[in-house]
Amino acid sequence: MSAFGGPQGHFGMMTKTFVDKRKDITNDELVDFMAFCQMLPGPSSTQTITLIGYKRGGVTLALLTFLIWILPASILMGSLSFLVHYFDTKEIQKNLFKFIQPMAVGFLAFAAYKAMRNSVTNTATYIIMAMAILLTILFRSPWVFPLLIIAGGIVTNFSDKRIPTIVAVKKPIKWINIFWFILVFLIAGFLSEFARVQHWQYARAYNLFENFYRFGSFVFGGGHALMPMMYEQFVVHPTQVHGVQYMTPSQFLTGAGMINAIPGPVFSICAYVGGLSMSDFGLTGQLAGCCIATLGVFLPSILLLFFFFPIYQNLKKYTIIFRALEGIHAVVVGIMWASGYILFSSVHFEWTNLVVLLITFSLLLYSKIPAPMIVVAWLMLGLAL
């Protein structure tokens, strides 16, 4: 309930909480998890925190961590869909979140600094990090992340100085996860099309699940890369093709704006969009829309995560992968620094934002104040002004 700022802010809080305070994982492991999740479609911060649970307690704790992580934000965004639809809300308290974005940059700068101290240790990795920063800023495309990670891994393989020193135990690959991923994908597509052709009464619910399952399967770059796709799918397309309005542009933009002020994964905006898309079916239909959209968008990313992670772990014992990790980690650090710059430059510059950033970074680095308390303090200060 205090993880503001999207994936960038989340990684900073994960570093402070799970690495520095709880010692659940090392900083190298966190960077490794982040690099792996950047190569998968879906919500990267959700996948990263799920892997932390997996490392500590296996699949059961991983699933419990996943549910605890997504539910607060999904419930808040789902509730907002009712508020917007039934009360036609025009103005939402903005002062409360006045300092959240520069605070999130402070968290990100802290995480990038900590990761850099561990992962960027020689001239080659400094150059890789610098190039990742530059290219991420210049080419603001979701595809830049996996491409940079692959390139970083290739570059550090030109050196033959590093070889694996630990023989890792081979992890069993659970093929059932990829089987369920493909099966659900095919069934969802078939039922969605069949329901549309046969004009089922609740065809929209089937269409909704297929849409969000597809988004969760193929979207790289986090929740913000999902926004234009959802706008086309649920605002433009229904009006132009079916002559039906799922939601107005202003309703969509309200949710897109509020998601930046809601703690938790950005993908939780799907609960909001799903609820409004089913609002024609009354309270029950709208609640079903919130649940269908949330399940649809998060399910494929979890199935893919549990299938590919053991493969990734097995590959790390090979020299080519082991050497690649050095470059991959340097790229991730560069992406973090660049994301902080992009996030900070996306708002109108005010000296107060810079002060908030520096204070947040200093508190995280030099004090033992819990991260949630820092978030609450900035929220209260914004509300007081």
C-alpha positions as CSV (number, residue, x, y, z in Angstrom):
1,M,0.0,0.0,0.0
2,S,3.0,2.3,0.0
3,A,4.8,1.3,-3.3
4,F,4.2,4.4,-5.4
5,G,6.0,5.5,-8.6
6,G,5.5,2.5,-10.9
7,P,8.3,-0.1,-11.5
8,Q,11.0,2.6,-11.1
9,G,9.8,3.5,-7.6
10,H,9.1,-0.1,-6.7
11,F,12.6,-1.3,-7.4
12,G,13.9,1.4,-5.0
13,M,11.6,0.2,-2.3
14,M,12.5,-3.4,-2.9
15,T,16.1,-2.6,-2.5
16,K,15.5,-0.8,0.8
17,T,13.1,-3.4,2.2
18,F,14.2,-6.8,0.9
19,V,17.9,-6.2,0.5
20,D,19.0,-3.7,3.1
21,K,16.4,-4.3,5.9
22,R,15.1,-7.9,5.7
23,K,18.1,-9.5,3.9
24,D,15.8,-11.8,2.0
25,I,17.9,-11.5,-1.1
26,T,21.2,-9.9,-2.1
27,N,21.5,-6.8,-4.3
28,D,23.0,-9.0,-7.1
29,E,20.0,-11.4,-6.9
30,L,17.6,-8.5,-7.1
31,V,19.3,-7.0,-10.1
32,D,19.4,-10.5,-11.6
33,F,15.6,-10.9,-11.1
34,M,15.0,-7.5,-12.5
35,A,17.0,-8.3,-15.6
36,F,15.2,-11.6,-16.2
37,C,11.8,-10.0,-15.7
38,Q,12.6,-7.2,-18.2
39,M,13.0,-9.9,-20.9
40,L,9.4,-11.2,-20.2
41,P,6.1,-9.7,-21.2
42,G,3.9,-8.4,-18.5
43,P,4.3,-6.4,-15.3
44,S,8.0,-6.5,-14.4
45,S,7.8,-5.2,-10.8
46,T,5.0,-7.8,-10.1
47,Q,7.1,-10.6,-11.5
48,T,10.2,-9.4,-9.6
49,I,8.5,-9.4,-6.2
50,T,6.9,-12.8,-7.0
51,L,10.4,-14.2,-7.6
52,I,11.5,-12.8,-4.2
53,G,8.7,-14.8,-2.6
54,Y,9.6,-17.8,-4.7
55,K,13.2,-17.6,-3.6
56,R,12.2,-17.4,0.1
57,G,9.4,-20.0,0.2
58,G,8.8,-21.7,-3.1
59,V,5.7,-21.6,-5.3
60,T,3.2,-21.3,-2.4
61,L,4.8,-18.2,-0.9
62,A,5.4,-16.8,-4.4
63,L,1.6,-17.0,-5.2
64,L,0.8,-15.5,-1.8
65,T,3.2,-12.7,-2.4
66,F,1.7,-12.1,-5.8
67,L,-1.8,-11.9,-4.5
68,I,-0.9,-9.6,-1.6
69,W,1.0,-7.3,-4.1
70,I,-1.7,-6.9,-6.7
71,L,-4.9,-6.9,-4.6
72,P,-4.7,-3.4,-2.9
73,A,-4.1,-1.6,-6.2
74,S,-6.6,-3.6,-8.1
75,I,-9.3,-3.0,-5.5
76,L,-8.5,0.7,-5.4
77,M,-8.7,1.0,-9.2
78,G,-11.8,-1.2,-9.4
79,S,-13.5,1.0,-6.8
80,L,-12.5,4.1,-8.8
81,S,-14.4,2.7,-11.8
82,F,-17.6,2.7,-9.7
83,L,-16.9,6.2,-8.4
84,V,-16.3,7.6,-11.9
85,H,-19.3,5.8,-13.4
86,Y,-22.0,6.4,-10.7
87,F,-20.9,9.7,-9.3
88,D,-19.4,11.4,-12.4
89,T,-16.4,12.6,-10.4
90,K,-15.0,15.8,-11.9
91,E,-12.2,16.6,-9.4
92,I,-9.9,14.3,-7.5
93,Q,-7.6,15.5,-4.7
94,K,-4.3,16.4,-6.4
95,N,-2.4,18.0,-3.5
96,L,-2.2,14.7,-1.7
97,F,0.1,13.3,-4.5
98,K,2.0,16.5,-5.2
99,F,5.4,15.1,-4.1
100,I,4.9,11.5,-5.2
101,Q,6.6,11.6,-8.6
102,P,9.9,13.3,-7.4
103,M,9.8,11.0,-4.4
104,A,9.6,8.0,-6.7
105,V,12.6,9.3,-8.6
106,G,14.5,9.5,-5.3
107,F,13.7,5.8,-4.6
108,L,14.9,5.0,-8.1
109,A,18.1,6.9,-7.8
110,F,18.8,5.1,-4.5
111,A,18.2,1.7,-6.1
112,A,20.3,2.6,-9.1
113,Y,23.2,3.8,-6.9
114,K,23.1,0.6,-4.8
115,A,23.0,-1.6,-7.9
116,M,25.8,0.3,-9.6
117,R,28.1,-0.2,-6.6
118,N,27.7,-3.9,-7.0
119,S,27.2,-4.5,-10.7
120,V,29.3,-1.8,-12.4
121,T,32.9,-2.5,-11.4
122,N,35.1,-2.0,-14.5
123,T,35.6,0.1,-17.6
124,A,33.6,-2.1,-19.8
125,T,30.5,-2.2,-17.6
126,Y,30.7,1.6,-17.1
127,I,30.6,2.0,-20.9
128,I,27.7,-0.4,-21.2
129,M,25.8,1.4,-18.5
130,A,26.4,4.8,-20.1
131,M,25.3,3.5,-23.5
132,A,22.1,2.0,-21.9
133,I,21.4,5.4,-20.3
134,L,21.8,7.2,-23.6
135,L,19.8,4.8,-25.8
136,T,17.0,4.4,-23.3
137,I,16.5,8.2,-23.2
138,L,16.8,8.6,-27.0
139,F,14.6,5.6,-28.0
140,R,11.6,5.5,-25.6
141,S,10.2,2.3,-26.9
142,P,9.2,-0.8,-24.9
143,W,11.4,-2.9,-27.2
144,V,14.5,-1.0,-26.2
145,F,14.7,-2.9,-22.9
146,P,15.0,-6.5,-24.2
147,L,17.2,-5.4,-27.1
148,L,19.6,-3.6,-24.8
149,I,19.8,-6.5,-22.4
150,I,20.6,-8.9,-25.2
151,A,23.3,-6.5,-26.6
152,G,24.9,-6.0,-23.1
153,G,25.1,-9.8,-22.7
154,I,26.8,-10.1,-26.1
155,V,29.4,-7.4,-25.4
156,T,30.7,-9.0,-22.2
157,N,31.2,-12.3,-23.9
158,F,34.1,-10.8,-25.9
159,S,36.1,-11.3,-22.7
160,D,37.3,-14.8,-21.8
161,K,38.5,-14.0,-18.3
162,R,35.4,-15.0,-16.4
163,I,34.1,-18.6,-16.0
164,P,31.4,-20.0,-13.6
165,T,32.9,-21.1,-10.3
166,I,29.8,-22.6,-8.8
167,V,28.1,-25.7,-10.3
168,A,24.4,-25.0,-9.9
169,V,21.9,-27.8,-9.2
170,K,19.8,-28.3,-12.3
171,K,16.3,-26.9,-11.7
172,P,13.3,-29.0,-12.9
173,I,11.4,-27.4,-15.8
174,K,7.6,-27.4,-15.2
175,W,6.2,-27.9,-18.6
176,I,2.7,-27.8,-17.2
177,N,2.9,-23.9,-17.0
178,I,3.6,-23.4,-20.7
179,F,0.9,-26.0,-21.5
180,W,-1.7,-24.0,-19.4
181,F,-0.5,-20.7,-20.9
182,I,-1.1,-22.0,-24.5
183,L,-4.3,-23.8,-23.6
184,V,-5.9,-20.8,-21.9
185,F,-4.8,-18.6,-24.8
186,L,-6.5,-20.8,-27.4
187,I,-9.7,-21.4,-25.4
188,A,-10.0,-17.6,-24.6
189,G,-9.6,-16.7,-28.3
190,F,-12.1,-19.4,-29.4
191,L,-14.8,-18.5,-26.8
192,S,-14.4,-14.7,-27.5
193,E,-14.9,-15.1,-31.2
194,F,-17.7,-17.7,-30.8
195,A,-19.5,-15.5,-28.3
196,R,-19.3,-12.5,-30.6
197,V,-20.5,-14.4,-33.7
198,Q,-23.4,-16.0,-31.7
199,H,-24.3,-12.7,-30.0
200,W,-24.2,-14.2,-26.5
201,Q,-25.8,-12.0,-23.9
202,Y,-22.6,-11.7,-21.9
203,A,-20.2,-11.9,-24.9
204,R,-18.4,-8.8,-23.7
205,A,-17.1,-10.7,-20.7
206,Y,-15.5,-13.3,-22.9
207,N,-14.1,-10.6,-25.2
208,L,-12.7,-8.8,-22.2
209,F,-10.9,-11.8,-20.8
210,E,-9.3,-12.5,-24.2
211,N,-8.3,-8.9,-24.7
212,F,-6.5,-8.7,-21.3
213,Y,-5.0,-12.2,-21.5
214,R,-3.5,-11.2,-24.9
215,F,-2.2,-7.9,-23.4
216,G,-0.5,-9.7,-20.5
217,S,1.0,-12.2,-23.0
218,F,2.6,-9.8,-25.4
219,V,3.1,-6.3,-23.8
220,F,6.7,-5.4,-23.0
221,G,7.6,-2.2,-21.2
222,G,5.3,-2.2,-18.3
223,G,1.8,-0.7,-17.7
224,H,2.5,2.6,-19.5
225,A,3.2,0.7,-22.7
226,L,-0.3,-0.9,-22.2
227,M,-2.1,2.5,-22.1
228,P,-2.3,3.2,-25.9
229,M,-3.4,-0.4,-26.6
230,M,-6.2,-0.2,-24.1
231,Y,-7.3,3.2,-25.4
232,E,-7.6,1.8,-28.9
233,Q,-9.3,-1.4,-27.7
234,F,-11.8,-0.1,-25.3
235,V,-12.4,3.6,-26.3
236,V,-11.9,3.9,-30.0
237,H,-12.6,0.4,-31.4
238,P,-16.1,-0.2,-29.8
239,T,-17.4,3.1,-31.0
240,Q,-16.0,2.9,-34.5
241,V,-16.8,-0.8,-35.2
242,H,-19.7,-1.7,-33.0
243,G,-21.3,1.7,-32.3
244,V,-21.1,1.0,-28.6
245,Q,-19.3,3.1,-26.1
246,Y,-17.5,1.1,-23.3
247,M,-16.2,4.3,-21.7
248,T,-15.6,7.9,-22.7
249,P,-12.1,9.3,-23.4
250,S,-12.3,11.5,-20.3
251,Q,-13.1,8.4,-18.2
252,F,-10.1,6.6,-19.6
253,L,-7.8,9.5,-19.0
254,T,-9.0,9.9,-15.4
255,G,-7.9,6.3,-14.7
256,A,-4.6,6.8,-16.6
257,G,-3.9,9.8,-14.5
258,M,-4.9,8.3,-11.2
259,I,-2.8,5.1,-11.7
260,N,0.3,7.2,-11.1
261,A,-1.0,8.2,-7.7
262,I,-2.1,4.7,-6.7
263,P,0.4,2.4,-4.9
264,G,1.1,-0.9,-6.5
265,P,1.5,-2.2,-10.1
266,V,0.6,0.0,-13.0
267,F,-1.2,-3.0,-14.6
268,S,-3.9,-2.6,-11.9
269,I,-5.4,0.0,-14.2
270,C,-6.9,-3.0,-16.0
271,A,-9.4,-3.4,-13.1
272,Y,-10.6,0.1,-13.7
273,V,-10.9,-0.3,-17.5
274,G,-12.5,-3.7,-17.1
275,G,-15.1,-2.4,-14.6
276,L,-16.1,0.5,-16.8
277,S,-16.2,-1.7,-19.9
278,M,-18.9,-3.9,-18.2
279,S,-20.8,-1.0,-16.5
280,D,-23.7,-1.5,-18.9
281,F,-24.5,-4.8,-17.1
282,G,-25.1,-3.2,-13.7
283,L,-23.2,-3.4,-10.4
284,T,-22.7,-7.2,-10.7
285,G,-21.5,-6.9,-14.3
286,Q,-19.1,-4.1,-13.4
287,L,-17.6,-6.0,-10.5
288,A,-17.2,-9.1,-12.8
289,G,-15.4,-6.8,-15.3
290,C,-12.9,-5.7,-12.6
291,C,-12.2,-9.3,-11.7
292,I,-12.0,-10.6,-15.3
293,A,-9.6,-7.9,-16.4
294,T,-7.3,-8.4,-13.4
295,L,-7.2,-12.2,-13.8
296,G,-6.8,-11.9,-17.5
297,V,-3.8,-9.5,-17.5
298,F,-1.8,-11.0,-14.6
299,L,-2.3,-14.8,-15.3
300,P,-0.2,-15.2,-18.4
301,S,2.8,-13.3,-16.9
302,I,2.8,-15.6,-13.8
303,L,2.6,-18.8,-16.0
304,L,5.4,-17.5,-18.2
305,L,7.5,-16.6,-15.1
306,F,7.3,-20.0,-13.5
307,F,8.1,-21.7,-16.8
308,F,11.0,-19.6,-18.0
309,F,12.7,-18.9,-14.6
310,P,14.0,-22.5,-14.0
311,I,15.3,-22.5,-17.6
312,Y,17.1,-19.2,-16.9
313,Q,18.6,-20.6,-13.8
314,N,19.9,-23.7,-15.6
315,L,21.4,-21.6,-18.4
316,K,23.4,-19.5,-15.9
317,K,25.9,-22.4,-15.3
318,Y,27.1,-22.1,-18.9
319,T,30.1,-19.8,-19.5
320,I,28.4,-17.8,-22.2
321,I,25.4,-17.0,-20.0
322,F,27.6,-16.4,-16.9
323,R,29.7,-13.8,-18.8
324,A,26.5,-12.3,-20.3
325,L,25.1,-11.5,-16.9
326,E,27.8,-8.9,-16.2
327,G,26.7,-6.9,-19.2
328,I,23.0,-7.6,-18.5
329,H,23.3,-6.2,-15.0
330,A,25.1,-3.1,-16.2
331,V,22.3,-2.5,-18.8
332,V,19.7,-2.8,-16.0
333,V,21.5,-0.2,-13.9
334,G,21.7,2.1,-17.0
335,I,17.9,1.6,-17.6
336,M,17.2,2.5,-14.0
337,W,19.2,5.8,-14.2
338,A,17.6,6.7,-17.5
339,S,14.1,5.9,-16.2
340,G,14.7,8.2,-13.3
341,Y,15.7,11.0,-15.7
342,I,12.6,10.4,-17.9
343,L,10.3,10.3,-14.9
344,F,11.8,13.5,-13.5
345,S,11.7,15.4,-16.8
346,S,8.1,14.4,-17.5
347,V,6.8,17.0,-15.1
348,H,7.1,20.7,-15.1
349,F,10.4,21.6,-13.4
350,E,10.1,23.1,-10.0
351,W,12.9,23.5,-7.4
352,T,10.7,21.8,-4.8
353,N,10.7,18.6,-6.9
354,L,14.5,18.5,-6.9
355,V,14.6,19.1,-3.1
356,V,12.1,16.2,-2.6
357,L,14.2,14.0,-4.8
358,L,17.4,14.8,-2.8
359,I,15.8,14.5,0.6
360,T,14.3,11.1,-0.3
361,F,17.6,9.8,-1.7
362,S,19.5,11.0,1.5
363,L,16.9,9.5,3.9
364,L,17.1,6.1,2.1
365,L,20.9,6.1,2.0
366,Y,21.8,7.5,5.4
367,S,18.9,6.9,7.7
368,K,17.0,3.8,9.0
369,I,13.6,5.3,8.5
370,P,11.3,2.6,6.9
371,A,10.4,3.3,3.3
372,P,6.6,3.3,3.9
373,M,7.1,6.1,6.5
374,I,8.9,8.2,3.9
375,V,6.0,7.8,1.5
376,V,3.4,8.7,4.2
377,A,5.4,11.8,5.2
378,W,5.4,13.1,1.6
379,L,1.7,12.4,1.3
380,M,0.8,14.2,4.5
381,L,3.0,17.2,3.5
382,G,1.3,17.4,0.1
383,L,-2.1,17.3,1.8
384,A,-1.1,20.0,4.2
385,L,-0.2,22.4,1.5
